[in-house]
């Protein structure tokens, strides 16, 4: 007598890697994402984005209008409180938004969560993301690395943006980058000009190595 055939369960689809991008207001988080989208898509990465704003959906609408990504691949979360609340203390809304995008787009490889603009104490919960970037900018002052805020110290990659503005705001860019590296020890620091795209490929390289495990 033949033994009954046991039907194996259908494997669940792979879960997309989730990364966070945080930083102060005006540091260039959305501009960086606008540069990362075509850079990563050009490498064959299937991605979507969740933006966070306090009481609007402005960053999401900006990305939807950009022509860089299918508007349906952009979800918006309204924090309604301190921006770090929904990326750290209770990331439920962001987790749900990410799950919704994964349900809509089978084969999604990467989810980018953009925090609302916050202070140097902003960090991401590891219940929400696997890896995260903190963006500061030259115009914010070259003393930011010396202040050693949790965002600067704990992020997986620190991005110093708007490098082109250094001579216009009296900032010693090499000194600022050296201070950032001293503060972070062996954790990486990248310098970018998101407006021109300078340095963005190196940020994409770091993302691919860290969470997509590609060169």
N, C-alpha and C positions, 0 to 999 in steps of 0.2 A: 504494500500500500504506500502510495506516494505521500511524503510529508507535505503539509499545507504550505503554500508559498506565502511568505511574509512580504507584504508590500512596504518598501522603504519609503520614509517620508520625503516629500519634495524639499530639497535644500532651500533654505531661506536665501534671498538675494544678499550679496555682500553689502555691508554698511559703509556708506561714504565716510571718508576721513573728514574730520571737522576741525577747522582752525578759526581762531579769533584774531581780529585786528582792532586794537583799542588805542586810546591816546587822547590828549587834550583837544578841546574845541579848536578847529582851524589848523590842526597839525598836518592835514592832508590825507586822512584815512580814505575818504571816498575817491580822491584823485589817484591814490595808490591802487585801489581796487580797479578803477577804470583802466589803468595800465596793465594790471595783472591779468585781467580777463582775456584780452587777446594774446598776451604772452603765454598763458597757460593753455588756452584753446589751441594755439599754434603747435603746442606739444602734444595735442590729442587728449587733453584732460577734459572730462565731462563734469561741469561744475554748475553751482547755483549759489545764490547769495541771500542772506537774511540781514536786513539793516535794522538798527535800533535808533529811535529818536525819542525825545522826551514826550511830546504831545502832537507830533506831526509824522508824516510819512515822506518828508522832503527828500531824504537821501535815496529812498527806494524809487521815488518818482524820477529823480535825476538819472539813476541807472536804467530805469525802464525807457526813458526818452533817449538814452545815449546811442542806441543802435548797436551796442556792443554785445548784447545778450538778449535772448528771448525774454520779453517782459514777464512772462509767466514763471520764469525761473528766479524771480526776485520777490521775496516776501518781506513785509514790514512788521516790526513789533514796536508798539508805543509803550515806552517804559512807564510813563505816568508818575515817575519818582526819580530818585537819583539813578543815573544811567547804570552804575555798577550793580544796583539791586538785581536787575534781571539777567546779568551775566555772571554774577557771583553768588549772592545770598539765596536767590530763588530763580534759577534759570528755566523754570517750567515753560514759560511762554516761548522762549527761544528753542527749547527742545522740541516743543510741539510744532513750531514753524518748520524746523529742520525735518522732522518726521513727515510733515505734509509734503514737502518738496521731494523727499525720497519716495513717497508713495506715488507721486505724479510722474516722476522721471526715473524709470528703471535703468539701472546701470550707472547712476550718478556716482562719481568718484570723489568729489570734493565739495564740501559746503563751507562757505566763508561767512562768518558772523562778524558784522561790523558793529562795534559798540557805539552808543551815543557818545558825544564828546564829554570827557570826564577829566578828573585831576590826576596827579601823579600817583595816587593811591589805588587807582583802578587796576583790578586783576580779573582774570577769567576763572570760573570754576572748572575743574577738570571733569566734572559731571557733564559739562556742555561741550568742551573742546578737547582735542588731543594735543594741541600745540598752539601757541599764540604769539602774536607780534604786538609790540608797543611802538607807536609812532610819536616822536617828538619832532619839533622843527627848529631850525636855526633862528628864526625870528622870535621864538619864545625866550631866547637868551642862552648863552653858553654856560650858564651856571646850573642848568637843569640836571646834567649828570652828577654834579657835586651834591645836589640835594638828595640823591639816592632814594628816590621814592620807590615804593614796592613795584610799580609798573616797570620802571627802568631796570630794577634789579632782578625781578622774577621772570620776566618774559623769556621766551625761548629765542627770540630774535629782536633786538632793538634796532629800529630804523630812525636815522637822523635825516629828516626830509628838508627840502627847500635849500639845498646846499648853495644854489645860485645866489641866494640873498645875503650870504655871509659878508661880502664887502660893502653891502648897502646898509647893514645894521650894526657894523662894527664888531663882528664876531670873528674870532680866530678859529676857523674851521678845523685845521689840524689839531689845535689844542683841545677843542671840544670833543673831537673823536677820540683823542688820547685819554681824556678824562673819562669818557664813557667806557672805554676798554679797561681802564684801571678799576672803575666801579664794578664792572661785571665779571672781572676775572677771565675765565676761559669761555664765557658765553659770547656768541657772535654779535657784532655790530655791523650794520650796513648803512652806507650813505647814499641818499637818493635825491633826485630832482624829479618828482612825479610829473611835473608840468612838461618836461622835455622827454621823460622816460629814462633818463640816465640812472643807472644802478638798479633798475627794476628787474632786469634779467637775473641778477644775483639773488634778489629776493625770491624770484620764482624757482631758482636752483635750490635754495634752502628749503622751500616748501616741498618740492619734489623729492628731495633726499629724505626729509624728516618724516613725511606722512604718506607719500605715494611710493616711496622706496624705489625711485628711479633716479638715474644719474642727472 
